């Protein structure tokens, strides 16, 4: 069993030996219009790059989001409301991160289900739990998301913090999740998301590009694709 974790490029993990693969996340704000940068990834572990797009609103054109993610393996939208989640739930992205700590969110089951049915994964950043000002909102919103979304479509991020694996497991046990379910959020769930992303990027009409031994970590995920994946959107 391999363990995956997501962290910010601004804060390297202090205990990388606990993880088999690290997803490193950069952030871009549409309101600021910065040029996307080439990800600066740690070389000590297999690393996958992700771009999280902030500043998406109900009127945002998806092409504006897609244009930012060319240099990255994964593309994520940071949704600040149920309306923004509804807007991006059918986009060609890999995951959605909800702002779980700023305010109480009003999430609708139908909107969450729509995103899950489009094979989007929800990323839960646990770093706000360690802030006394943000913890209460984070607990409420996280509990709601865990209630509404399939546990098979939830991944975990430590944000800009470095949190031991055992502490992550203990935290989610407080939401009355089984330990087996929590471990899947750190193993099976992110692995399946990465396999889907690799197939979208490197396969065309059932033909998979040749994978060499020194290929990028995401492309090597094609080796793990053992069954057909439905509704792949390139």
N, CA, C and O of each residue as an XYZ file, in Angstrom:
936
protein
N       0.840     -1.193      0.000
C       0.000      0.000      0.000
C       0.881      1.251      0.000
O       1.786      1.380      0.824
N       0.609      2.165     -0.924
C       1.383      3.395     -1.012
C       0.562      4.568     -0.481
O      -0.648      4.648     -0.688
N       1.251      5.469      0.206
C       0.580      6.618      0.803
C       0.918      7.890      0.034
O       2.075      8.151     -0.294
N      -0.129      8.678     -0.246
C      -0.007      9.925     -0.986
C      -0.411     11.076     -0.069
O      -1.311     10.933      0.758
N       0.252     12.204     -0.219
C      -0.143     13.395      0.529
C       0.074     14.624     -0.339
O       0.974     14.660     -1.178
N      -0.761     15.624     -0.123
C      -0.619     16.896     -0.841
C      -0.095     17.954      0.114
O      -0.515     18.035      1.268
N       0.828     18.763     -0.386
C       1.396     19.838      0.413
C       1.643     21.046     -0.477
O       1.660     20.930     -1.702
N       1.833     22.194      0.138
C       2.117     23.411     -0.614
C       3.584     23.452     -1.010
O       4.444     22.986     -0.262
N       3.876     24.009     -2.186
C       5.269     24.167     -2.604
C       6.007     25.133     -1.692
O       7.238     25.142     -1.663
N       5.259     25.957     -0.938
C       5.882     26.940     -0.054
C       6.376     26.327      1.252
O       7.121     26.964      1.996
N       5.967     25.099      1.531
C       6.308     24.499      2.827
C       6.617     23.013      2.663
O       5.699     22.195      2.722
N       7.878     22.642      2.461
C       8.238     21.231      2.301
C       7.909     20.424      3.556
O       7.929     20.952      4.668
N       7.610     19.156      3.368
C       7.317     18.274      4.492
C       8.574     18.025      5.313
O       9.660     17.840      4.765
N       8.415     18.023      6.630
C       9.559     17.762      7.502
C       9.832     16.265      7.640
O      10.930     15.862      8.023
N       8.817     15.434      7.323
C       8.986     13.978      7.424
C       8.549     13.315      6.119
O       7.591     12.542      6.112
N       9.239     13.608      5.016
C       8.823     13.046      3.721
C       8.931     11.534      3.656
O       8.309     10.906      2.799
N       9.709     10.940      4.549
C       9.883      9.489      4.520
C       8.584      8.745      4.833
O       8.485      7.548      4.562
N       7.587      9.429      5.398
C       6.299      8.786      5.707
C       5.454      8.558      4.461
O       4.494      7.788      4.494
N       5.805      9.223      3.360
C       4.944      9.224      2.183
C       5.662      8.621      0.986
O       6.868      8.798      0.814
N       4.896      7.900      0.152
C       5.456      7.295     -1.053
C       5.402      8.235     -2.246
O       6.240      8.149     -3.144
N       4.435      9.123     -2.262
C       4.304     10.085     -3.361
C       3.749     11.389     -2.807
O       2.820     11.385     -1.999
N       4.321     12.501     -3.246
C       3.916     13.814     -2.750
C       3.308     14.620     -3.893
O       3.903     14.741     -4.964
N       2.128     15.166     -3.657
C       1.494     16.081     -4.613
C       1.788     17.493     -4.137
O       1.366     17.882     -3.049
N       2.505     18.259     -4.939
C       2.882     19.614     -4.542
C       1.985     20.619     -5.253
O       1.819     20.573     -6.471
N       1.416     21.518     -4.476
C       0.385     22.420     -4.991
C       0.884     23.859     -5.070
O       1.392     24.420     -4.099
N       0.722     24.435     -6.258
C       0.890     25.870     -6.456
C      -0.494     26.502     -6.528
O      -1.482     25.810     -6.770
N      -0.569     27.805     -6.321
C      -1.849     28.520     -6.371
C      -1.741     29.717     -7.297
O      -0.730     30.419     -7.302
N      -2.782     29.947     -8.079
C      -2.858     31.127     -8.926
C      -4.221     31.780     -8.703
O      -5.235     31.088     -8.610
N      -4.246     33.097     -8.619
C      -5.482     33.846     -8.399
C      -5.896     34.524     -9.697
O      -5.153     35.348    -10.229
N      -7.064     34.189    -10.206
C      -7.526     34.770    -11.467
C      -7.650     36.280    -11.385
O      -7.467     36.977    -12.383
N      -7.961     36.787    -10.201
C      -8.132     38.231    -10.046
C      -6.815     38.981    -10.197
O      -6.802     40.155    -10.567
N      -5.704     38.300     -9.911
C      -4.397     38.952     -9.980
C      -3.724     38.775    -11.324
O      -2.761     39.478    -11.630
N      -4.214     37.846    -12.137
C      -3.696     37.608    -13.479
C      -2.185     37.365    -13.530
O      -1.520     37.930    -14.398
N      -1.615     36.551    -12.639
C      -0.182     36.272    -12.744
C       0.082     35.215    -13.812
O      -0.806     34.433    -14.150
N       1.294     35.193    -14.337
C       1.665     34.165    -15.304
C       1.983     32.874    -14.564
O       2.742     32.901    -13.595
N       1.422     31.739    -14.993
C       1.747     30.477    -14.329
C       3.240     30.199    -14.390
O       3.883     30.461    -15.406
N       3.783     29.678    -13.323
C       5.207     29.373    -13.278
C       5.433     27.872    -13.376
O       4.546     27.077    -13.065
N       6.609     27.501    -13.803
C       6.954     26.091    -13.853
C       7.111     25.571    -12.436
O       7.859     26.160    -11.656
N       6.437     24.494    -12.076
C       6.493     24.016    -10.695
C       7.900     23.636    -10.276
O       8.641     23.009    -11.033
N       8.257     24.024     -9.064
C       9.554     23.694     -8.486
C       9.346     22.551     -7.506
O       8.955     22.781     -6.361
N       9.600     21.330     -7.936
C       9.215     20.155     -7.173
C      10.392     19.537     -6.435
O      11.511     19.541     -6.947
N      10.152     18.999     -5.223
C      11.223     18.292     -4.523
C      11.632     17.045     -5.290
O      10.779     16.390     -5.890
N      12.885     16.708     -5.286
C      13.387     15.608     -6.093
C      13.657     14.345     -5.285
O      14.070     13.331     -5.847
N      13.431     14.390     -3.987
C      13.739     13.240     -3.144
C      12.663     12.165     -3.205
O      12.921     11.019     -2.839
N      11.463     12.512     -3.657
C      10.356     11.568     -3.739
C       9.651     11.759     -5.077
O       9.737     12.837     -5.666
N       8.941     10.711     -5.578
C       8.099     10.928     -6.748
C       7.101     12.045     -6.461
O       6.398     12.001     -5.451
N       7.033     13.036     -7.334
C       6.198     14.206     -7.066
C       5.275     14.492     -8.238
O       5.662     14.385     -9.402
N       4.060     14.855     -7.905
C       3.052     15.250     -8.882
C       2.757     16.723     -8.645
O       2.642     17.155     -7.498
N       2.632     17.501     -9.717
C       2.365     18.932     -9.557
C       0.884     19.230     -9.753
O       0.230     18.665    -10.629
N       0.374     20.124     -8.924
C      -1.025     20.545     -9.026
C      -1.103     22.064     -8.996
O      -0.365     22.722     -8.262
N      -2.007     22.614     -9.803
C      -2.301     24.042     -9.739
C      -3.708     24.222     -9.203
O      -4.667     23.694     -9.767
N      -3.833     24.972     -8.110
C      -5.136     25.315     -7.539
C      -5.495     26.726     -7.982
O      -4.743     27.669     -7.736
N      -6.638     26.871     -8.631
C      -7.054     28.156     -9.188
C      -8.045     28.823     -8.244
O      -9.136     28.308     -8.000
N      -7.646     29.978     -7.718
C      -8.460     30.775     -6.807
C      -9.107     31.909     -7.600
O      -8.617     32.288     -8.663
N     -10.203     32.444     -7.082
C     -10.841     33.587     -7.726
C     -11.872     33.222     -8.768
O     -12.296     34.078     -9.545
N     -12.289     31.953     -8.799
C     -13.330     31.518     -9.733
C     -14.687     31.982     -9.213
O     -15.000     31.809     -8.036
N     -15.486     32.568    -10.095
C     -16.830     33.036     -9.749
C     -17.835     32.379    -10.687
O     -17.465     31.604    -11.568
N     -19.107     32.697    -10.487
C     -20.160     32.052    -11.275
C     -20.087     32.375    -12.758
O     -20.612     31.625    -13.581
N     -19.442     33.484    -13.108
C     -19.361     33.891    -14.513
C     -18.022     33.543    -15.164
O     -17.792     33.899    -16.319
N     -17.145     32.859    -14.447
C     -15.826     32.527    -14.988
C     -15.944     31.567    -16.166
O     -16.676     30.579    -16.104
N     -15.221     31.866    -17.235
C     -15.164     30.978    -18.395
C     -14.179     29.848    -18.098
O     -13.051     30.121    -17.689
N     -14.569     28.600    -18.288
C     -13.650     27.499    -17.976
C     -12.339     27.561    -18.745
O     -11.314     27.084    -18.257
N     -12.358     28.141    -19.939
C     -11.119     28.240    -20.716
C     -10.080     29.083    -19.992
O      -8.878     28.858    -20.133
N     -10.549     30.055    -19.217
C      -9.626     30.880    -18.447
C      -8.909     30.038    -17.397
O      -7.735     30.266    -17.103
N      -9.614     29.076    -16.841
C      -9.019     28.169    -15.855
C      -8.074     27.188    -16.543
O      -6.954     26.969    -16.082
N      -8.531     26.598    -17.653
C      -7.712     25.614    -18.355
C      -6.384     26.207    -18.806
O      -5.359     25.526    -18.786
N      -6.400     27.470    -19.212
C      -5.192     28.100    -19.760
C      -4.085     28.245    -18.723
O      -2.920     28.421    -19.079
N      -4.438     28.173    -17.454
C      -3.440     28.349    -16.393
C      -2.691     27.062    -16.063
O      -1.601     27.108    -15.494
N      -3.262     25.928    -16.414
C      -2.729     24.670    -15.898
C      -1.829     23.886    -16.821
O      -1.543     22.719    -16.551
N      -1.375     24.487    -17.900
C      -0.609     23.743    -18.897
C       0.663     23.089    -18.386
O       1.028     22.016    -18.867
N       1.346     23.696    -17.432
C       2.629     23.171    -16.942
C       2.460     22.186    -15.787
O       3.451     21.709    -15.233
N       1.225     21.880    -15.422
C       0.971     21.075    -14.220
C       0.313     19.745    -14.566
O      -0.324     19.604    -15.610
N       0.477     18.774    -13.674
C      -0.136     17.458    -13.865
C      -1.624     17.473    -13.537
O      -2.416     16.815    -14.211
N      -2.006     18.222    -12.505
C      -3.385     18.261    -12.029
C      -3.889     19.693    -11.989
O      -3.122     20.636    -11.795
N      -5.198     19.835    -12.177
C      -5.824     21.158    -12.134
C      -6.991     21.122    -11.157
O      -7.850     20.243    -11.225
N      -7.007     22.094    -10.243
C      -8.032     22.149     -9.199
C      -8.637     23.543     -9.143
O      -7.949     24.538     -9.369
N      -9.919     23.608     -8.841
C     -10.605     24.882     -8.623
C     -10.909     25.021     -7.139
O     -11.384     24.078     -6.505
N     -10.635     26.198     -6.588
C     -10.998     26.499     -5.205
C     -12.366     27.174     -5.229
O     -12.495     28.308     -5.690
N     -13.387     26.477     -4.733
C     -14.760     26.980     -4.759
C     -15.111     27.610     -3.416
O     -14.860     27.025     -2.363
N     -15.684     28.791     -3.460
C     -16.021     29.518     -2.230
C     -17.498     29.435     -1.875
O     -17.909     29.946     -0.834
N     -18.304     28.799     -2.723
C     -19.742     28.706     -2.460
C     -20.324     27.535     -3.231
O     -19.673     26.972     -4.111
N     -21.552     27.174     -2.896
C     -22.250     26.117     -3.613
C     -22.463     26.502     -5.068
O     -22.438     25.647     -5.953
N     -22.677     27.810     -5.316
C     -22.910     28.290     -6.676
C     -21.664     28.123     -7.543
O     -21.762     27.734     -8.707
N     -20.497     28.415     -6.978
C     -19.254     28.226     -7.730
C     -19.001     26.738     -7.962
O     -18.547     26.344     -9.036
N     -19.293     25.914     -6.957
C     -19.157     24.469     -7.125
C     -20.072     23.974     -8.234
O     -19.667     23.149     -9.053
N     -21.299     24.471     -8.264
C     -22.241     24.114     -9.326
C     -21.686     24.507    -10.687
O     -21.816     23.764    -11.660
N     -21.066     25.679    -10.748
C     -20.517     26.193    -12.007
C     -19.398     25.303    -12.538
O     -19.338     25.038    -13.739
N     -18.518     24.843    -11.663
C     -17.332     24.110    -12.132
C     -17.485     22.593    -12.066
O     -16.549     21.866    -12.399
N     -18.640     22.110    -11.647
C     -18.803     20.673    -11.402
C     -18.698     19.821    -12.663
O     -18.441     18.620    -12.574
N     -18.895     20.427    -13.845
C     -18.798     19.678    -15.097
C     -17.575     20.070    -15.916
O     -17.456     19.677    -17.076
N     -16.676     20.831    -15.334
C     -15.470     21.244    -16.051
C     -14.472     20.092    -16.152
O     -14.569     19.101    -15.428
N     -13.521     20.241    -17.057
C     -12.471     19.237    -17.257
C     -11.310     19.523    -16.305
O     -10.216     19.897    -16.728
N     -11.571     19.341    -15.027
C     -10.559     19.521    -13.987
C     -10.464     18.211    -13.206
O     -11.239     17.283    -13.439
N      -9.524     18.144    -12.294
C      -9.317     16.902    -11.552
C      -9.924     16.917    -10.158
O     -10.355     15.884     -9.647
N      -9.955     18.094     -9.548
C     -10.420     18.153     -8.163
C     -10.957     19.531     -7.822
O     -10.755     20.503     -8.550
N     -11.645     19.583     -6.696
C     -12.202     20.830     -6.171
C     -11.797     20.944     -4.712
O     -11.868     19.976     -3.955
N     -11.374     22.131     -4.330
C     -11.078     22.411     -2.928
C     -12.046     23.485     -2.452
O     -12.103     24.570     -3.031
N     -12.798     23.196     -1.414
C     -13.751     24.159     -0.870
C     -13.091     24.987      0.221
O     -12.248     24.491      0.970
N     -13.479     26.247      0.304
C     -13.004     27.105      1.393
C     -13.787     26.717      2.642
O     -14.904     27.191      2.852
N     -13.209     25.866      3.458
C     -13.923     25.278      4.590
C     -13.816     26.071      5.878
O     -14.440     25.707      6.875
N     -13.040     27.147      5.882
C     -12.751     27.802      7.159
C     -13.163     29.266      7.254
O     -13.253     29.794      8.362
N     -13.416     29.941      6.138
C     -13.722     31.376      6.189
C     -15.125     31.640      6.715
O     -15.333     32.542      7.526
N     -16.089     30.846      6.248
C     -17.482     31.031      6.662
C     -18.201     29.688      6.584
O     -17.657     28.710      6.071
N     -19.428     29.653      7.099
C     -20.234     28.440      7.023
C     -20.780     28.299      5.608
O     -21.435     29.209      5.100
N     -20.513     27.166      4.972
C     -20.978     26.924      3.611
C     -22.356     26.267      3.619
O     -22.684     25.478      4.505
N     -23.147     26.610      2.615
C     -24.429     25.944      2.409
C     -24.294     25.062      1.183
O     -24.518     25.507      0.057
N     -23.927     23.818      1.407
C     -23.719     22.880      0.311
C     -24.990     22.083      0.051
O     -25.680     21.674      0.986
N     -25.291     21.866     -1.216
C     -26.455     21.073     -1.594
C     -26.003     19.689     -2.039
O     -25.012     19.538     -2.754
N     -26.743     18.697     -1.606
C     -26.383     17.321     -1.924
C     -26.331     17.091     -3.430
O     -25.450     16.387     -3.923
N     -27.274     17.684     -4.159
C     -27.308     17.501     -5.608
C     -26.076     18.061     -6.294
O     -25.570     17.471     -7.248
N     -25.589     19.205     -5.807
C     -24.400     19.819     -6.399
C     -23.168     18.970     -6.132
O     -22.354     18.746     -7.029
N     -23.031     18.500     -4.900
C     -21.894     17.642     -4.548
C     -21.942     16.344     -5.353
O     -20.916     15.881     -5.851
N     -23.132     15.759     -5.480
C     -23.281     14.518     -6.239
C     -22.943     14.727     -7.710
O     -22.365     13.845     -8.346
N     -23.296     15.879     -8.250
C     -22.990     16.190     -9.649
C     -21.485     16.204     -9.880
O     -20.996     15.682    -10.881
N     -20.754     16.809     -8.942
C     -19.293     16.846     -9.055
C     -18.704     15.441     -8.949
O     -17.810     15.083     -9.715
N     -19.199     14.651     -8.010
C     -18.702     13.283     -7.836
C     -18.997     12.444     -9.071
O     -18.149     11.666     -9.507
N     -20.191     12.593     -9.639
C     -20.559     11.841    -10.840
C     -19.697     12.222    -12.033
O     -19.559     11.443    -12.977
N     -19.112     13.423    -11.996
C     -18.180     13.854    -13.042
C     -16.749     13.449    -12.695
O     -15.796     13.888    -13.337
N     -16.614     12.606    -11.673
C     -15.320     12.062    -11.237
C     -14.376     13.143    -10.726
O     -13.159     13.032    -10.873
N     -14.937     14.185    -10.127
C     -14.098     15.178     -9.460
C     -13.859     14.733     -8.020
O     -14.732     14.145     -7.381
N     -12.678     15.022     -7.534
C     -12.318     14.681     -6.161
C     -12.313     15.941     -5.304
O     -11.922     17.013     -5.764
N     -12.745     15.803     -4.063
C     -12.740     16.923     -3.127
C     -11.477     16.848     -2.274
O     -11.177     15.814     -1.678
N     -10.747     17.951     -2.224
C      -9.541     18.028     -1.408
C      -9.861     18.723     -0.093
O     -10.358     19.849     -0.091
N      -9.585     18.068      1.013
C      -9.768     18.673      2.332
C      -8.406     19.098      2.865
O      -7.557     18.261      3.171
N      -8.208     20.404      2.973
C      -6.987     20.961      3.557
C      -7.189     21.015      5.069
O      -8.067     21.728      5.555
N      -6.385     20.269      5.806
C      -6.609     20.174      7.248
C      -5.887     21.253      8.047
O      -6.053     21.319      9.265
N      -5.099     22.092      7.405
C      -4.327     23.094      8.154
C      -5.190     24.084      8.941
O      -4.765     24.510     10.015
N      -6.410     24.483      8.455
C      -7.218     25.411      9.258
C      -7.632     24.853     10.618
O      -7.958     25.619     11.525
N      -7.624     23.544     10.766
C      -7.983     22.951     12.059
C      -7.034     23.419     13.155
O      -7.412     23.472     14.325
N      -5.825     23.753     12.788
C      -4.806     24.143     13.765
C      -4.792     25.649     14.024
O      -3.890     26.159     14.689
N      -5.790     26.356     13.499
C      -5.953     27.783     13.769
C      -7.183     27.979     14.646
O      -8.278     27.564     14.268
N      -7.023     28.598     15.800
C      -8.149     28.770     16.725
C      -9.258     29.620     16.112
O     -10.430     29.428     16.436
N      -8.904     30.560     15.231
C      -9.905     31.426     14.617
C     -10.690     30.714     13.511
O     -11.828     31.086     13.226
N     -10.101     29.713     12.897
C     -10.715     29.073     11.730
C     -11.246     27.674     12.019
O     -11.956     27.091     11.199
N     -10.902     27.142     13.180
C     -11.211     25.736     13.469
C     -12.708     25.454     13.479
O     -13.140     24.441     12.928
N     -13.512     26.321     14.090
C     -14.939     26.034     14.245
C     -15.632     25.897     12.892
O     -16.360     24.932     12.663
N     -15.408     26.860     11.995
C     -16.010     26.768     10.661
C     -15.512     25.537      9.919
O     -16.277     24.851      9.241
N     -14.207     25.265     10.058
C     -13.625     24.127      9.343
C     -14.278     22.824      9.788
O     -14.604     21.981      8.951
N     -14.473     22.647     11.086
C     -15.077     21.412     11.595
C     -16.499     21.250     11.059
O     -16.881     20.169     10.612
N     -17.280     22.333     11.106
C     -18.665     22.254     10.629
C     -18.707     21.905      9.140
O     -19.419     20.988      8.731
N     -17.938     22.646      8.332
C     -17.969     22.438      6.883
C     -17.402     21.081      6.481
O     -17.913     20.437      5.564
N     -16.351     20.649      7.164
C     -15.771     19.339      6.862
C     -16.757     18.227      7.188
O     -16.882     17.260      6.435
N     -17.456     18.363      8.307
C     -18.464     17.372      8.678
C     -19.556     17.293      7.615
O     -20.009     16.202      7.268
N     -19.982     18.453      7.097
C     -21.009     18.484      6.052
C     -20.513     17.835      4.768
O     -21.236     17.061      4.139
N     -19.278     18.149      4.376
C     -18.731     17.572      3.149
C     -18.595     16.059      3.271
O     -18.899     15.330      2.327
N     -18.144     15.588      4.420
C     -18.026     14.147      4.632
C     -19.392     13.467      4.618
O     -19.504     12.298      4.250
N     -20.423     14.196      5.016
C     -21.787     13.648      4.994
C     -22.337     13.578      3.577
O     -23.032     12.623      3.229
N     -22.035     14.578      2.759
C     -22.650     14.699      1.440
C     -21.891     13.976      0.331
O     -22.501     13.468     -0.610
N     -20.568     13.928      0.435
C     -19.750     13.372     -0.651
C     -19.410     11.908     -0.388
O     -19.348     11.465      0.759
N     -19.192     11.172     -1.466
C     -18.718      9.803     -1.321
C     -17.304      9.827     -0.751
O     -16.462     10.613     -1.185
N     -17.056      8.972      0.210
C     -15.723      8.938      0.827
C     -14.657      8.513     -0.171
O     -13.470      8.772      0.031
N     -15.082      7.856     -1.253
C     -14.126      7.428     -2.282
C     -13.624      8.591     -3.127
O     -12.706      8.422     -3.929
N     -14.215      9.766     -2.955
C     -13.837     10.932     -3.759
C     -13.322     12.068     -2.880
O     -13.501     13.242     -3.205
N     -12.694     11.719     -1.785
C     -12.122     12.725     -0.883
C     -10.642     12.434     -0.674
O     -10.253     11.315     -0.340
N      -9.828     13.461     -0.876
C      -8.390     13.387     -0.633
C      -8.006     14.390      0.448
O      -8.792     15.272      0.792
N      -6.812     14.252      0.976
C      -6.375     15.076      2.105
C      -5.133     15.872      1.742
O      -4.217     15.363      1.095
N      -5.117     17.131      2.170
C      -3.951     18.001      2.008
C      -3.549     18.541      3.374
O      -4.403     18.819      4.216
N      -2.239     18.688      3.590
C      -1.770     19.308      4.834
C      -1.461     20.788      4.630
O      -0.994     21.460      5.550
N      -1.723     21.298      3.420
C      -1.501     22.720      3.163
C      -0.057     23.119      3.388
O       0.866     22.477      2.886
N       0.129     24.183      4.147
C       1.475     24.690      4.414
C       2.064     24.117      5.699
O       3.093     24.593      6.180
N       1.416     23.101      6.253
C       1.894     22.507      7.498
C       2.553     21.158      7.219
O       2.423     20.606      6.127
N       3.248     20.647      8.200
C       3.842     19.317      8.119
C       3.277     18.493      9.268
O       3.700     18.635     10.415
N       2.317     17.630      8.948
C       1.571     16.901      9.971
C       1.818     15.403      9.797
O       1.653     14.886      8.692
N       2.206     14.697     10.848
C       2.470     13.260     10.744
C       1.231     12.483     10.315
O       0.100     12.884     10.588
N       1.468     11.379      9.648
C       0.381     10.540      9.156
C      -0.544     10.101     10.288
O      -1.765     10.151     10.142
N       0.024      9.675     11.409
C      -0.792      9.193     12.527
C      -1.705     10.284     13.062
O      -2.833     10.007     13.470
N      -1.230     11.512     13.064
C      -2.044     12.629     13.548
C      -3.201     12.914     12.596
O      -4.292     13.278     13.036
N      -2.969     12.751     11.295
C      -4.039     12.922     10.311
C      -5.131     11.882     10.552
O      -6.318     12.209     10.548
N      -4.733     10.647     10.759
C      -5.698      9.571     11.008
C      -6.500      9.858     12.274
O      -7.721      9.704     12.281
N      -5.833     10.267     13.328
C      -6.519     10.571     14.589
C      -7.509     11.717     14.425
O      -8.583     11.702     15.027
N      -7.153     12.714     13.611
C      -8.048     13.853     13.392
C      -9.349     13.409     12.737
O     -10.426     13.810     13.176
N      -9.268     12.596     11.704
C     -10.482     12.194     10.995
C     -11.278     11.141     11.762
O     -12.458     10.934     11.477
N     -10.661     10.483     12.717
C     -11.428      9.589     13.588
C     -12.437     10.377     14.417
O     -13.461      9.833     14.831
N     -12.157     11.648     14.660
C     -13.080     12.494     15.415
C     -14.384     12.715     14.662
O     -15.396     13.084     15.259
N     -14.362     12.488     13.337
C     -15.585     12.589     12.539
C     -16.281     11.234     12.425
O     -17.169     11.048     11.593
N     -15.868     10.293     13.272
C     -16.467      8.955     13.343
C     -16.276      8.166     12.052
O     -17.126      7.360     11.671
N     -15.153      8.409     11.389
C     -14.808      7.623     10.211
C     -14.012      6.394     10.642
O     -13.231      6.447     11.593
N     -14.219      5.303      9.939
C     -13.434      4.104     10.208
C     -11.995      4.331      9.752
O     -11.738      5.047      8.783
N     -11.072      3.711     10.466
C      -9.658      3.883     10.117
C      -9.376      3.402      8.695
O      -8.545      3.983      7.998
N     -10.060      2.350      8.263
C      -9.888      1.846      6.907
C     -10.283      2.906      5.883
O      -9.612      3.066      4.863
N     -11.368      3.631      6.151
C     -11.823      4.692      5.247
C     -10.808      5.824      5.187
O     -10.526      6.356      4.113
N     -10.263      6.188      6.330
C      -9.274      7.272      6.383
C      -8.029      6.894      5.594
O      -7.488      7.712      4.850
N      -7.578      5.666      5.754
C      -6.388      5.224      5.017
C      -6.642      5.245      3.508
O      -5.731      5.537      2.735
N      -7.865      4.939      3.086
C      -8.184      5.005      1.656
C      -8.110      6.439      1.140
O      -7.778      6.661     -0.024
N      -8.415      7.406      1.992
C      -8.315      8.813      1.601
C      -6.863      9.238      1.414
O      -6.584     10.287      0.834
N      -5.945      8.417      1.907
C      -4.512      8.686      1.763
C      -3.835      7.717      0.793
O      -2.649      7.867      0.500
N      -4.570      6.732      0.297
C      -3.972      5.710     -0.572
C      -4.779      5.520     -1.856
O      -4.415      6.048     -2.907
N      -5.865      4.773     -1.768
C      -6.642      4.413     -2.952
C      -7.224      5.621     -3.667
O      -7.153      5.704     -4.893
N      -7.801      6.565     -2.918
C      -8.456      7.719     -3.547
C      -7.496      8.548     -4.391
O      -7.762      8.752     -5.575
N      -6.379      9.038     -3.824
C      -5.472      9.833     -4.653
C      -4.848      9.030     -5.786
O      -4.589      9.573     -6.860
N      -4.603      7.743     -5.557
C      -4.034      6.922     -6.629
C      -5.002      6.834     -7.804
O      -4.591      6.976     -8.956
N      -6.285      6.602     -7.523
C      -7.281      6.525     -8.592
C      -7.396      7.849     -9.331
O      -7.511      7.865    -10.557
N      -7.365      8.961     -8.600
C      -7.409     10.278     -9.235
C      -6.227     10.470    -10.175
O      -6.392     10.990    -11.279
N      -5.043     10.060     -9.752
C      -3.844     10.224    -10.572
C      -3.876      9.320    -11.798
O      -3.429      9.719    -12.873
N      -4.398      8.112    -11.648
C      -4.527      7.219    -12.803
C      -5.461      7.835    -13.834
O      -5.164      7.822    -15.028
N      -6.596      8.376    -13.378
C      -7.533      9.019    -14.302
C      -6.858     10.192    -15.003
O      -7.014     10.367    -16.212
N      -6.109     10.995    -14.251
C      -5.425     12.149    -14.840
C      -4.404     11.702    -15.878
O      -4.269     12.332    -16.927
N      -3.684     10.619    -15.594
C      -2.685     10.109    -16.536
C      -3.336      9.587    -17.808
O      -2.835      9.824    -18.907
N      -4.449      8.878    -17.663
C      -5.154      8.358    -18.835
C      -5.684      9.509    -19.686
O      -5.588      9.465    -20.912
N      -6.241     10.537    -19.047
C      -6.737     11.703    -19.788
C      -5.625     12.368    -20.584
O      -5.829     12.802    -21.718
N      -4.451     12.444    -19.980
C      -3.352     13.198    -20.580
C      -2.572     12.404    -21.615
O      -2.107     12.965    -22.606
N      -2.424     11.096    -21.392
C      -1.503     10.318    -22.217
C      -2.167      9.229    -23.053
O      -1.481      8.535    -23.803
N      -3.472      9.063    -22.944
C      -4.166      8.059    -23.746
C      -5.124      8.744    -24.705
O      -5.709      9.778    -24.383
N      -5.277      8.160    -25.881
C      -6.188      8.732    -26.873
C      -6.956      7.610    -27.541
O      -6.359      6.747    -28.184
N      -8.276      7.612    -27.398
C      -9.163      6.626    -27.999
C      -8.700      5.192    -27.705
O      -8.700      4.326    -28.579
N      -8.309      4.976    -26.453
C      -7.934      3.630    -26.037
C      -6.486      3.275    -26.269
O      -6.030      2.228    -25.808
N      -5.738      4.130    -26.982
C      -4.320      3.872    -27.218
C      -3.497      4.632    -26.190
O      -3.671      5.839    -26.024
N      -2.607      3.937    -25.504
C      -1.792      4.545    -24.461
C      -0.379      4.755    -24.973
O       0.233      3.849    -25.538
N       0.125      5.950    -24.770
C       1.479      6.257    -25.196
C       2.481      5.373    -24.458
O       2.252      4.971    -23.317
N       3.597      5.077    -25.131
C       4.622      4.238    -24.516
C       5.156      4.886    -23.245
O       5.434      6.085    -23.214
N       5.296      4.082    -22.203
C       5.803      4.571    -20.926
C       7.209      4.031    -20.720
O       7.414      2.817    -20.707
N       8.165      4.912    -20.562
C       9.554      4.528    -20.358
C       9.913      4.587    -18.879
O       9.188      5.185    -18.084
N      11.023      3.972    -18.512
C      11.398      3.872    -17.100
C      11.675      5.222    -16.462
O      11.493      5.375    -15.254
N      12.112      6.207    -17.242
C      12.464      7.510    -16.688
C      11.392      8.562    -16.948
O      11.664      9.761    -16.892
N      10.180      8.111    -17.230
C       9.091      9.042    -17.496
C       8.712      9.800    -16.226
O       9.060      9.400    -15.115
N       7.986     10.909    -16.419
C       7.497     11.703    -15.295
C       6.584     10.849    -14.416
O       5.934      9.927    -14.910
N       6.532     11.151    -13.109
C       5.732     10.337    -12.187
C       4.276     10.162    -12.616
O       3.719      9.076    -12.462
N       3.646     11.220    -13.155
C       2.242     11.077    -13.547
C       2.095     10.068    -14.673
O       1.196      9.228    -14.635
N       2.963     10.137    -15.676
C       2.848      9.205    -16.797
C       3.061      7.768    -16.347
O       2.461      6.848    -16.902
N       3.905      7.570    -15.353
C       4.137      6.223    -14.844
C       2.894      5.637    -14.181
O       2.799      4.425    -13.993
N       1.935      6.506    -13.824
C       0.690      5.999    -13.241
C      -0.100      5.161    -14.239
O      -0.989      4.407    -13.842
N       0.212      5.280    -15.541
C      -0.468      4.463    -16.545
C      -0.233      2.973    -16.297
O      -1.086      2.149    -16.627
N       0.916      2.624    -15.719
C       1.199      1.223    -15.415
C       0.165      0.636    -14.461
O      -0.063     -0.573    -14.453
N      -0.457      1.491    -13.662
C      -1.377      1.016    -12.626
C      -2.815      0.892    -13.123
O      -3.689      0.429    -12.390
N      -3.057      1.301    -14.350
C      -4.414      1.237    -14.904
C      -4.702     -0.197    -15.321
O      -4.230     -0.653    -16.363
N      -5.466     -0.896    -14.519
C      -5.757     -2.312    -14.765
C      -7.159     -2.530    -15.330
O      -7.428     -3.572    -15.928
N      -8.047     -1.563    -15.148
C      -9.423     -1.709    -15.625
C      -9.812     -0.470    -16.408
O      -9.178      0.578    -16.286
N     -10.854     -0.596    -17.211
C     -11.328      0.542    -17.984
C     -11.921      1.615    -17.084
O     -12.630      1.305    -16.126
N     -11.636      2.865    -17.387
C     -12.191      3.984    -16.635
C     -13.251      4.665    -17.488
O     -12.991      5.044    -18.629
N     -14.433      4.816    -16.935
C     -15.552      5.361    -17.684
C     -15.520      6.884    -17.717
O     -15.004      7.540    -16.812
N     -16.089      7.420    -18.789
C     -16.338      8.859    -18.903
C     -15.078      9.700    -18.752
O     -15.099     10.737    -18.089
N     -13.981      9.259    -19.364
C     -12.766     10.060    -19.362
C     -12.964     11.243    -20.294
O     -13.336     11.076    -21.455
N     -12.712     12.438    -19.777
C     -12.840     13.654    -20.575
C     -11.471     14.284    -20.718
O     -10.888     14.732    -19.731
N     -10.955     14.325    -21.928
C      -9.619     14.870    -22.151
C      -9.610     16.371    -22.249
O      -8.552     16.972    -22.436
